[in-house]
Amino acid sequence: MLVVAENQIAGLMTPEAAFDAIEAVFAAMARRKARNFPVIREALGYQDALYGFKGGFDADAPTLGLKAGGYWPHNQDRGLINHQSTVFLFDPDTGRVSAAVGGNLLTALRTAAASAVSIKYLAPAGARVLGMIGAGHQSAFQMRAAARAHSFERVIGWNPHPEMLRRLADTAAELGLPFQAVDLPTLGAEADVIISITSSFGPLLLDEHVKGPTHIAAMGTDTRGKQELDPALVARARLFTDEIAQSVSIGEYQHAIAQGLIAEEAIGELGAVVAGADPGRNGAEVTIFDGTGVGLQDLAVAAAVVELAKAKGVAQEVEI
Ligand code: NAD
């Protein structure tokens, strides 16, 4: 098997390659050529950690495998990032393990690529202002990928812990964009595209905050109980997700579904928009992409990085 270590990923993978891999795998999912397997995600009752597996099979690629890992909230105190994961790829013809790939940076890149794909296809025409809700580890990746997918003139941001806002200011400066910290009503009124990427367990962005044509990439909710958006906002928007089964169980739409405000049939797949089978925005004032994070995203970026490592001759071969 080939090993691509975590510390090799930054020198191999590019945000552009991540974007292309995610756009392609979303389209393969919509064509029913690729499917995710049910997610296992368990609270360990140890270190407050959440641990699990996300796997799938893409017959088009073909790619088979899983990502194992999760969220360790106290890692920050140890100088480690809170998300820890490894992707394992298997040969679909033989079942033999073919690669182990560090999954930490890839997770951030594939998550940012997913919201960037949604922005490419769903941002309102002439969108100029990017609104960021959240200033944790993922937020910088999200802003960078959004700025690659669409040309924004400025960034505004809000975070429940204001002391973290420096990360957004620094990232905007790196991108050459002016940044301003604002309150949520201002963010909802002024932003044309909003990315939410927090660990919130209650609604942050309310229906009355959001004015005018807006696209929202809701990226933080990936577990039962988490929530970033007002269900009333979800109820009036045109809805998209990476995978419907995940969005109604562990994603942002779980709350509007539970309250009977939306039906599962109202939710479209972003992949269908990419594949040209869904018109996308189609005159809607507000669109939402619920990015729950699917295993196929992890496999797609891991497979891409293995090819890049092979091409550069830096993948390490190990007998197993
Ligand atoms: P982080 O720990 O670095 O940052 C956490 C962010 O959430 C900060 O903005 C913080 O201020 C905010 N926050 C923390 N506790 C909160 C609370 N109780 N209420 C409201 N906000 C709170 O985390 P990160 O790595 O930036 O990840 C952010 C979120 O994105 C996490 O919930 C994570 O599970 C999720 N995530 C989703 C995907 C996906 O594919 N959808 C992938 C990776 C991470």
Boltz pocket constraint, residues with backbone or C-beta under 6 A from the ligand:
constraints:
  - pocket:
      binder: B
      contacts: [[A, 71], [A, 82], [A, 83], [A, 107], [A, 111], [A, 133], [A, 134], [A, 135], [A, 136], [A, 137], [A, 138], [A, 139], [A, 159], [A, 160], [A, 161], [A, 164], [A, 197], [A, 198], [A, 199], [A, 200], [A, 201], [A, 218], [A, 219], [A, 220], [A, 221], [A, 222], [A, 291], [A, 292], [A, 293], [A, 294]]
      max_distance: 6.0
